[in-house]
Amino acid sequence: MGNRNPETTANLVLEALAKTQQRAILLSGWSGLRSDNLPDTVYLIDSVPHSWLFPRVAAVVHHGGAGTTAAGMRAGVPSIIIPFFGDQFFWGQRVAKLGVGTEPIPRKQLTTERLAQAIQKTLADSTMRERAANLGAKIQAEDGIAGAVAVVEEIEKRGVALLH
């Protein structure tokens, strides 16, 4: 998510990555980040489909929007959610409660140390990683469209008027 000072956020993230000795792909999105002076272990990209990228990473750090959270769960990898506002806090708590990610770190409370600890936890906690993989497999096996159609058909069968 964009913010007023993307360079400060980028520096915080880079420090956490250096502290944990991890590589990263940063999605610049709306943030305005530039690739100037990034270490060789960090790749900056404007956009990429989550469905392609997330299954290829060890963990996903994101804002906790419903779509991004769903993509992380579907990929079967742990999430570290940094909520900014709205339903992002709910999704952060949901991910933590399911045991497929760390406790959320509200953006206003984000520090290098907290992010580094969350990164280390997602990489070291084999139970969390297993839960995330199992949830991802269940979601991938589910035919959500067929389920939604069945619900709508059942509602219509009962004579409930649907708005067209």
N, C-alpha and C positions, 0 to 999 in steps of 0.2 A: 504494500500500500504506500502511496505517496505520503510524504510528510514535508514539513517546512524546511527541514535541514537534512537532506538525504546523505550529505557527506559525513555528518556526525554519526548517523545510523550505520553507514557503510564502514566507518572506522571501528565502531563497536563490534560489528559482525566480523570484520577482518581480524581484530584482536582476539575474539573468541575462537575463530578458526585457527589462528596461530597457536593459541594456548592449548588447543586440543589436537593440533597437528592434523587437521582435516582439510580436504579439498572441498570446493563448493562451486555450484552453478548459481549465479545470482540472476534473477529475472528482474530487469530494471523496470519493466512495466511503465507505470505513471510516475515513478519516483524521480526521474531525471538523472539517474546515476550515469556516470561515464566510465569507460574502461581505463582512463588515465591512471597510471601508477598502481595497478592491481598486481599482486604477486602472481607468479606462474601457476599457482595452485587454485586460482579463482578465475572462472570464466564468466563473463557478463554477456547476457543475451537479452534482446528486447522481449521476445515471446517464444513460447514453445508449447505444444499441447501437453497438458498435465498427464493425459492418458498415455502418452509416449514416454515422458521423462520420469515420472514418479516410480514406476516399477524398476527403474535402473539406478536408483539412489538408495543409500542406507537409511536416510531419514529425510523428512520434509519439514522445513521451518516456514511457517506461513501465518497469515493474519486470522485464519479461522472462519472465513466466509463459508457458507453452506456448500457451495460448489467445490471449492478447494479442499475442504474437509472430506467431502464425499470422494473426491479423486484420490486423496491420500489413503483413505480407508480401502477403497477398491484396489489400489496398488499393493496393499498388504505390507506397508512399511510404517514405522512409528512416526508420529507427528509431534512437533514442538510448536504450539500455537501461541502467537503473540497478538492477542486481541486489541483492537483499537476502539471499537464502539459496537453498539447494537447486539445482534445475535451472535457475534463472534465470541463473546464471553460464555454464552451457553454452549457453543460447540467446543470450546476449549475444555470446559468442565466435563462435557459428555465424553470426549476422547480420553481424558484422564480417568473417568469413572469406568470406562470400558477396559482400561489398562492397555490401550494401544498408543499411548503417548504420555508425555510428562504433564505435570500440572501446568496450566497456562501461566504465562508471564505477561501480565498486562503491560502494554507498551510504555506507560508512564513509569513502570517499575523495572524496565529492561536495563540490565547492566551487562558488561562483558562477562563478569563472573557468573551471573545467573544463566546466561546463554551457554557459556562453556560447560557449566554443570549439567544443563539439560542435554547438550550434545553428547557429553560423556555417558550420561544415563541411557540415552536411546541406543548407543552403540554397545554398551556393556550389559544391559538388562536382557538376558536371553528369553526370559518369560514374556516381557513386553514384545519383543521381536516375534516370538512364536504366536502370541495372541493377535498381533497385527496381521501376520501371514494367514492365520486361520480365518480371521474376519474377512480379509481380502478374498480368500478362496470362496467363502460363502456368498459374498456380494457378487463376485464374478459368475457364480453358478446360478444366481437368481435371474429370472426373466421378469424384470420389473414392469415392462410394458404390458405383458400378458396379465400380470397381477392387477395392474391398474384398470385394464379393460374389463377384467372379471368383476371388479368392485363396481364400476360404472354400470355394467350390465345387470348386476344384482340390484342395484338401486333402481334402475329403470323397471325391472321386473316387479318390484314392490309398488310400482306406481308413483314413485316420487318424481316430480317434474324437475328436469334439469334445464338450466338456462342455456339457450343456444345463441 
